[in-house]
Amino acid sequence: YSKANTNIIKAERIVDHLSATLNDKYPVAQEFRNVYGAIMQALIQGNIKKDVDELNRALEYSRMIRDTWKEVMKVSERGNAT
């Protein structure tokens, strides 16, 4: 449990940093902030309750964010190629 707690806290710090560095001049920032909030809540609840389902929920949301950023980068690269 100690190692799990340490790693979950590391993940919380990463999510907190990502949320804090969002640029609010872009409307999509609030949507990302909402997802980061959901990830944070799942991590906290997973850690408190030692609930693997909550931690898997955090992982699912994280993968969703990752995939969204991949798509943003593809669109950006296509836009720069023209």
Residue, then its C-alpha position, 0 to 999 in steps of 0.5 A: y500500500s505504501k508504494a501504491n500511495t507514493n505513486i498515486i501521489k506522484a500521479e496527482r502532482i502531475v495532473d495538478h501541474l497539467s491543470a495549472t498550466l492550461n492557458d485559459k485564453y483557449p475555450v478548450a482549456q476548461e474542458f481539459r480542466n474538467v477532465y483533469g478534475a475527474i482524473m484527480q477525483a478518481l486518483i484521490q478516491g482510489n487512494i483513500k479506498k484502495d479501489v482499483d476501479e477508481l484507479n482504472r477510471a483515472l487511467e481511462y480518463s488519462r488515456m482519453i486526454r492522451d488520445t485527444w492530444k495525439e489528434v490535436m498534434k496530427v491536425s496541427e501537423r497537417g495545418n503546418a504542411t500546407 
